[in-house]
Amino acid sequence: MARPHEELYELCDCLRSVSVGLDSYEPESQDLPIIDSSEEMGEIGVVKTQNREVLPGLRFLREEVKRDLQVLQKFLDDPESTSLPPLSTNAPYLVAVWQELLQARGAVAIYRTFHTTAHPHASRKPKNGSAKEHGVKVDVVADNGRRWIRVNTIKNSRILMEFREMDSTTAMGTLRSRMENLISQEFDNSVLRMGRELLEAARANPHGSNEIPSVTMRLTRLDPSLSDTNHETSDPRIAYTIDCLQRMGIDVQLGERQDIVEEMENTSAQPIIFEPTTHINLDLSALIALISDTTHSHLPRDPEDANARFIPPQRYVEWKKQRVRMLSDSPDATGTWEDSGIHSKVLADQAQQEMKKGLLQDMHDRLRSISPDLQNIQFWTTQEARQRCLQIVFKIAGTKERQRAEALLSCSICSQTTAIPTHNQFWVHSRYPSNFVPLMPVRLYPSSEPDTTSLGSFQSNPSSPFMTSLASTCRNILSQEDISRLRESQSPPSHSAAPYLSNDEGEIPPAAVTLANPKLTVHTVQSMLWGAALGWTTLTTNRSSVKVLLKEMKRSTGGSALAYEFPDGDETARASKAAIWMVKPRSLAEGSRSDCCSE
């Protein structure tokens, strides 16, 4: 004898299975095209799981399944439930969403809401009193953002109720008159409205720059061949509804998925190796690292030697204490003399990082893997990055670091002459042989930001979806800036760094931060934009800015831009070009060395 509510027991078992699957679910690898040359790295170029993004919306699906499972289980455990009508549950919908997620390739989000108009704060709740903007829900965003899947669990009985309401308003009773109505008058119902809303939202939210996502509607319980209890044959308007959706361009899938594999097959894919491009884009932090004494000087013998190298001399400690006391009454005095010890520890840590694998050695090895003779390697930077680098060098660098800056950036800052140092002078005080990495000449981009004219003079690499989205994000951030303010802060470069210092005390003018996000500086975003627009790898030590930019990309694309895509769809490929190359910072350390401090 069948149990009462047998269908609910089956749903309960199914939900329990889904709940277990969700707890162990791991999305497909979404390694970012980033080289991370830090101590956390294993094999060269292999991005570890720190760069993987958690699937947005997964937690909400998991919570909904657990909540419905608890409600359903409580109902079935109640002895009086046998005499009660079946419990209304959202379980069929949740199971269908889970099944779509399991089968989707390149899933990047669940339960994502899209808006049909530009709405930069769509994820935020409206303020009190403000109207709530209507959004279009997509159950699974798949194919790295190119495909939207929406589940609809409407039954034949429910849509037939809509048809009967239509019939009552138009006084149509016969099948023939209903068929004539499909042609003579506008035909509409909730399923068609959902389809139109999805298409409108897809057009308003293209993938990348202009690719409109495809839309799939999974109609799990709508059957055009099923006869209604009150009719000898099925209502033709159900089939016509499906036909309308298909003519709109929607991929319509009927019924629940069959033979769902609850555990994703482990393909044991080889890790992806990201390589730099032959043209390297340098931001300000990379320029400083290339000039740093830590990068070039002989390595410490051991960690103790690294720490001893940057112990502040006693005379410096006494001077620092005296200066702090002098400035203690100033509202701008925020430092303490102990800051010098913190600074020394940072420099010692950088020296120990250099002991593990030097910056130039890492660059040499990676670049030789793509150009054995290094003949095709070029380095580029923005005028603003060059200018600020010279300001910093003029203010705090040691003599050897200044000489490297002169050679690297083709200028004179240590003397009154206009003679440009030779390239070999960059390597004079380095532990590496001359031209170990072909850094010079570092070339300058023709403008602060790339435009159609300036890009026309370059041979750019094919743009990946990640690069396209990174460039778009940078442009959106920079579009909010006041042009006049930027022009004032970015004066043209010259051969002398001294004029850049904006006051009598020779203080370095602060870098302009972006209006869109105060954690980003304008020159950093401009550098990233040039690299992304040209499809070149950007070398940087600025890990925090990279993280902020990734968050901005994720916010604008819903995570689709952060999913790695194989080049030309070749999933057997194990190497691809990196968009960003992150290295550990190297500060200008020569003036802080205890073994070469001057009075």
N, C-alpha and C positions, 0 to 999 in steps of 0.2 A: 504493500500500500504506500502510495506516494505521500511524502511529508507535505503539510501545508506550506505554502510559499516556497516550493521547490526551486523556483527561478531565483528567489532571493538568496537561498543557500548557495546556489551555483555562482551568483554574483559575488557573494561574500568570499568564497574560495578563490575566485579570480582576483578580487581586490587584494586578498592576502598575498597572492603570488606577485602581483604588481608591486606591492609595498616592499617585499623582499628584493625584487629586482631593482627598484629605485634606490634602495640602501646601498647596493653594490655597483650601481651604474657608474661608468666612467665614460665621458664623451671621447670622441675620436681625438687623436693628437692634434693640437692646434699650436704647434711650435711656431714661434714668431721668427721672421727672417732677421734675426739679430745674432751677431757674434758677441759672445761675452767672454773676454779674456781676463777673467778674474779667477781668484783662487778656488771658487766653487766649481770651475769647469773641469770636466774630465778630458776626454779626447778632444783634440783641436776641432773647433767648429760645431761640435754637437751641442745643441741647446737643450738643457735639461728641463725638468718639469716645472721649474720656477717660472718659466715664461709661458706656461699654459694657463689659459683663462678658464675659470669655473663657468659652467654652462648657465647663463642667466635664466631664471625662472624654474630651475630644477627643484629648488627648495620649496617653492610654492606648490608645485605638483605633488611633491612628496607629502607635504602637510595636508593637502586636500584629500589625498588617498587615505592617509591615516585617520583623518577626521570622519570621512564617510564610512570607513571600515568599522570604527568604534560605534557609530550610530547604528549601522546595520547589524552589527553583532549584538548590541544591546537589545534591539528590537526582537531578534530571533531568539535570544536567551529568555525573553519574557514569556512565561507560560500562556498568558492571555493573548499573545500575538496570533495564535491559531484562529481566533474568532474575529480578528481585526482585518480590515482590508490591507492589501499589500502596501508596504512603505514606499513612498516616493523617494527615489535615490538618484544621485548623479553618477553612480558607478559606471553605467554603459559609456558615458562620455569620457570619464577618466581612463577607463580601460582602452578606449579607442585612441586617445591621445598618447598613451604609453606605447601602444602598438605602432603608431606612426613614428614616434621618436626612435623606437628600436630599428625600424626599417629605413629611416632617413639617413642619407649620406651627407656628411658635412653639416650636421646640425649645429647652429650657433646660438639659438635662444628658444625658450618656451614661454608661452603666454606673453608675447610682446605686443604692445599696443602701438599702432601707427596712427598718425594724424594726416588728414587730407590737405592741410595747409602747413606752412612753416610754423613750427612751434618749438622754440629752443628749450623750453622748460617743460616738455610734455610729461616727464616723469615726476614732476613735482605736483603736490596736491594744491588745488586752487585755494586762494585765500578766502576767509569767511566773507560771504556775501557775493562772491564772484560766481559767475555761471560756470558750470563744469563743462569743459570742452569734450565733445563726443570723439571717441577714438575707435579705431577698428582693431579688433583683437585677432591675432594670428596665433594658432596653437603651437605650431612648430615652424621655425625659420630654418630651412634646410639649404643644402647645396651652397654653403658659405654665403647665404643671404640671397641667392638667386631664385629660390623657390619658397613660396608660402603655402602652408597646409592649414586648412581650417576644417574641424570636425563639426558635423551637424547631425544630431541624433533624432531629428524630427521623424515621427511615424506617419504612416499613411493616414491613420485616423485623425491626426492633428491637422495635416494639410487639407484633408477633406472637409474639416470644419471651416477652414478658411474659404474653400470653394463654395460651401453652402451659404456662407455669409455673402459672398459675391452673388450667388444665385438669388438670394432673397432681395438684394438691392436692385437687381435687374429683372426680376420676375421671369427668370429663365428656368424652365423645368425639364425640357427634353434634352437628350444627348446631342441631337442635331443642333439645337439652338446654342448649346454650350460650345460646340465645335466652331460654330459661326462666330461666336464671341471672341474666340482666340484670334481671329483674323480681323474682325471689324472693329474691335475696341482694344484699348491698351490692357494687356494682361499682366498681372502683378501678384506677388505673394511674398511671404517672409523669406523664402529661400532665394528668390531672385533679388530681393533687396540686399541680402547678405552678399551675394555675388557682386552686385554693382559697387557696394561699399568697399569690398576687397580690391576690386580693380581700380577704383578711384584712389585708394590709399597707395596701391602699388605704383601708380603713375606719379604720385606726389613724393614717393620715397624710392628713387632709383638706386640700384646697387652700383657702387662705384660712382662714376660720373653720369652715366646715361642709360644703363641697362635696367629695364623695367622687370622686376621679379615676376615669374610665372605664378599662377594661382591654382592650387589644387583644393577641391572640396570633397571631403569624404562624407558621403551620406550613408550612414551605417544602417539605418532602419527604414529607408524609403525604397519601396519596391514598385516599379511601374507595372509589373505583371500580376501583382496580387489583387484579387477581386475583393471589393468591399462587401460586407455582409448585406448591405441594402441594395446592391447592384449585381446583375448577372455578370457583368464584365468590369474590369478596372476602369477607373476614371482616366480618360486620355489626357487630362490636363497635367497629371503627374509626369507622364512621358514628355509632354510638351514643355514642362518646366525644366526638365533635364536637358532637352534639346536647346532651349533658350540659353542655358548656362554654357553649353558647349559652343554655341554660335557666338557667345561673348568672348570666347577664347579661354574659358576655364576648363581645366582638366577635372572631369567628374568621375569619382570612384564610388561605386555602389557596394553596400554590404560591409561587414566586418572583415578584416584581414584574416586569412586562413593560414594555419600551420606556422604561427609566429614562433620564431626562434627566440626564446627568452634570454639566452645568453649570447652576446655577440661573439662571433667567431674570432678567435685570436689569430690574426694574420702574421704575427711576428715580423712586422715591417722593420726594415733596417732604419736606424736613426738617420735623420736628414743632416747633411753637412752643408753649412752655409759658407760661401766663399766671398771675399771682397771683390769688388769690381777693379778693373785696372786704373780707373780714375777715382781718386779718393778725395772726398770733400771734408775739409778740416774745419771744426768749429774753434772758438776761442780756447776752450779747455784743452783741446788737442795741441794747439800751438804752444801753450804754456808747458805741457808735458814734454814736447819735443825739445824745448829749450832747457828744461830743468837740469840742474846739476845732478840730481838723483839719477836721471836717465843716462848720463854720460860718465860720471865719475867712477873710479874703481870701487868694486863692491866691498862692503864691510866683511870682515872675517867671519863674524857670527852675530847673533842678535845683540849680544852685549856690546860689541863694537859699534853696531848701528845706533844703539841708545847713547853710547858715549859720544858719538859724532855730533849729536845735537843737544848736548847738555849746555845750557846757557852759561857763559862765563860769569864769575861772581860780580865783576864790574857791571855787567849788563843787568843782573838781578837788582843790584843796588840802584842803578839808574832808573830801572822800571818802577821800583818802589817809590822813589822820589817823585817821579813823574805822575804816578797815580795819586800821591798825596796832593800834588799841585792842582790836579784836575778834579779832586774829590768834591769841590764845591760847584763844579760845572754840571748843569742838567744833562749834558751830552755824555758825561763820563759813565760808561757802562762796563768797562773792563776792570780787571784786577791784575796785580802783578803775577798771580798764579797762572794767568792765561798763557804766559810764555812757556810754562811747563807743559800745558796742554798742546801748544803749537809744536813743541819739541817732540812730544810723543807721536803726533801725526806724522812728522817728517821721518822719525825713526821707523814707524810702521811702513811708510812708503819705501824706505830703503830696504826693509826686509822683504817687501813684495817684489822689489827689483831683483833681490837675490834668488827668488824662486824662478822667475823667467823675466828677463829684461823686456821693456817695451819695444825697443828697436829690434831685439832678437825675434820677438813674436811677430812684428811687422815683416821682418825679412823672410821668415819661414812661410808665413801665409801668402805673401805676395809672390814668392818664388814658386809656390804651388800652382799659380795661375799664369806666371810669366817667368820661366826659368832664368832668363838673362836680365830680367827687370827692365828691359828696354821700353816696354809699353806703359810703364807706371808713371802717372802724373798726379800731382797734388794741387788742389785748388782751395781757395778760401774767399770769404767776403771782405770787402773793404772795411766794414765796421769791425770784424773780428781782428783784422790786422791792426787797425787803429787802436783798439782797446788793448791788444797785446803789447804794443809799443808803449802805451801809457803805463801799464803795469811794470814792464821791464825797466823803463826809465826811473820809476819810483822805487822799486824794491830789489831789482836783480843785482847779482854780483857781476864782477867784471867779465868772467868767462861766459856767463849767461847772456850778458849784453852783446858780447861778440857773436854768439850763436844767433841771437835775434837779428843782428845786423846782416849776417850772411843769409839767414833763412828768409827774411822779409825784404832783402835788398834795400837797406837804408843805413844811415849813419846816425847813431845816437850817443856815441862815446866821445866824439871829437867834433870840432867845428868844420872839418873838411867835408866835402860832398862826395868823396871817393866811396864807392860801394865796395864792401869787402868781397873777396873771392869766395866761391863756394867751399873751397878747401878749409877756410878758416872756421867753418862750422864744426869740423872734425878735429881741430888742433888739440883740444884738451879732452877728447873723448876716448874711451877705452875701445871704441870700435874703429875699424879701418875706414879710410875716406870712402864716401859714397856707398857705405854699407847698405843704406836705404836711399834710393835716388830722390831725396826730398826737394832738391833745388833744381830749378827755381819754383817756388810756390807761386802759382798763377792766381791772378785776381779776377773775380767775376766783374762784368762791366757795369753792373747796377746792384743796388741793395736787394732788389727782389727780381726774380725772373719774369719776363713778359714775352710776348710773342716775338718781338724784335730781337731781344737778347738771346732767347733760346734758339733762334734761327741760326746763330753762329756756332752752335755746338752740335756734336754728333751724340745724341742721347741714346741710352740703352732702352730696350723695350720695357715699358712700364708694367709692373705687376699690380694686381689689385691693392696690395698693401701700400706700395709706393704711391699709387693714385690717391688712395684715401689719406695717406700722410700729407701729401701735397695739398689736397683739398682742405684738410683740417688746418694746416698752417696758413693757407690763404684766408680762411674764415676768421682765424684769430687776428691776423694782420689787418684785415679789412675794417676792423673796429678801431684802429688807431687813428689818431689825429696826425695827418700828414705834415702839417706845419711844425708840430712838436717833434716829429721824427727828424725832420730836416735840421732843426736846431741842434739836436743831440748827435747827429751823424755828419760832422763836418768832413770835407774831402781830405784824404790822406796826403801826407807830404813826407819828405825825407827826414824831418826832425820830429821827435816825440815831444820835445819841451813845450811847443805851443798848445798841445792837447790838454795840459794841466791847467785847470780853469780858475785857480786862485793863487794868492801870493804864497801860501804854504805848500803849494804843489800837490794838492789833493787830487786824486783821480775822481772825475765826475761820476756819479752813480749811473749804473746802466738802467735804461728805461725798461720798466716792466710793462707787460701787456695789460690792457684794460680787460680782456676776456678772462685772464687768469693771472693774478699777481705772482704766482710761483714761477712764471715763465718770463724771461727777458726777451725783448724784441730781437736783439741780435742772435740769440739762440734759435728762435723760430725762423728767422731769415736764413740762417745757415742750414737748418733742417729742410727748409723749402727748396733751396737750391739743389741739395742732394736728391730729394725726392722727385723734383721736376725733371732732373736729368737721368734718373734711374741709377745714380751713383751711390756707393756706400759712404755714409757719413761716419767719420771717426770722432769719438767724443769720450770724455771722462765724466760727463755730466749725467750720471745715472738718474738723479732725481728729476731732471727735466724730461728725460726719456719716459719715465713712469707717468708724469703728468700728461705728456702728449698722447701716450697710449690710452689714458683715461678719457681724454678729449675725443680721440678717434672712436673709442667704444661708445661714448655718449651719442655721437652723431650718426653712428652706423648700427648700433645695437649689437656690436661685437663681430659683425660679419667681416669687417676689414682686418680683424686680428687673427683670422683663421688662415693658416698657410695653405696655399694652393700649389699643386705640382706644376712645374713649367710645361706649358703646352699640353696639359692633361696627362702627362706621362708619369704614372704613379710608380714606375720602376726606377725613376731617377732618384739618385741619392745626394745630389749636389745642386745647389741653387745659389743665386746671388743674394747677398745680405743687404738689407736696407740700412742697418745701423751696426756699427762696430764699437762696442763699449770696452774701455780699458780702465784700469785703476788710475786715480789721479796721481800726478807728480807735480808738486809745488815748486816754485822758485826757492831753492834751498841753499844756494851758495852762501848768502849773507848770514845764514843762521848756523853755519857749521862752527863748532867750537875749535876746530883745528886750523881755521883760516880766518878768524875774526880780526877785524882791524879796529884800531882805537877810534 
